């Protein structure tokens, strides 16, 4: 893999660390292109993605040796993250030819490599034989791809290539070379295939484009949380989301239930149309639902008002993994009939609540994945604040407590001191000038007021004698 001379090798092999704005600019403008991952040190999802990203970089070193695979800390370089329009972490972008392409697939090494190949490679990938085609069918079982069977010549072949160039980042296009008089175009989706039948008298290019638009979305396709939030559907469409992963077998069985419902076009109500999708974006869905969601899970989402319906056992992943198809369909029937409570929305109160949930989730994620950074971020300010509060609340003041038995002596002593001070002050005033006299009188007045306050405090502490008792005496 070709790199720039002033790039720094990161802790992961085959990945270059961009440590300044100059190296970032050189990387994204390199002739071979650059695959850049924007990350944050405190982000747990970024740390979990380091392994697959490193494996993808190793593979790309053989597939695309002129490509630079790098990463950059978006928190240290906010101007670069703003330039790339980064909305969250991690974000992977491919820069080549003055353009940038965003990676939106699952965060696996295989998908990253496929993404790069779809951008750098030809719009139509050639298949060696029928066995290779069978592998592609298994690989894209829950996706859609198009196949041209025939010789690489003719009007149909040229129109197919033009359409593939237009949709190269959205859909895969393949070519199986066979000796045939007329080429054929097939679409593979939902476990089957369909033949493209051109009509005479109509532009063949426009017909292929319409064919792609009609079949580009599978019945049970993948979606991430960002695309789910920005999905455009009518008021009668309800999106049923299956949250799965690629580790446990229970989630594979759970995903199979969603696939069967999608292929059979399950719809319990005539007024609502269900759209089935699956995802592995647990963090994005948790932010959308404002609660922690783990796979396997299922919920319904209204794209028009961003409200949702959660399964009653959404907080119990083990129970969700053991659900049968009948229990899933019962939940869908209850939801479409309004027997499941709704959450979320687009109001400002919901936005504040979602912001608080995202903030607390980020703090929790930081503490779990990067305790040292969390200690510096939260510990130092809290320690300074604690010291300040301690100094304010626990500072030692002057002891003003006076025993009750000492109050009469203190009162008599205060009166004698006041008389002595007054006589001394009068003697000094007799021989003083006018200015000194005025200043002295002012000082004396302040002292008299201060001592009067003290005496009044002492008088209040003495027991009062009733009026009749004083007369009797």
Protein Blocks (a to p, Z undefined) as FASTA:
>chain_A
ZZdfkbccdfbehiacdfbfklmmmmmmpfnbpadddddfklmklmmmmmmmmmmmmmmm
mmmmmbccddddfklmmmlmmmnopabdcdddddeehiacddfbdcdfklmmmmmmmmmm
cfbdcdfblmlmmmmmmmmmmmccdddedddedjklmmmmmmmmmmmmmpccdddddddf
bdcddddeehiacdddddehiafklmmmmmmmmmmpcfbdcddfklmmmpccdfkbccdd
ddddfkbmmlmmmmmmmmmmmmnopafbfkbccdddddfblmlmmmmnopacdddddddd
dfklopacddfklmmmklmmmpcfklmmmmmmmmmnopacceedjbfklmmmmmmmmmmm
mmmmmmmmmmmlmmmmmmmmmmmmmmmmmmmmmcccddfbdcfklmmmmmmmmmmmmmmm
mmmmmmmmmmmcfklmmmmmmmmmmmmmmmmmmmmmmmmmpccddfklmmmZZ
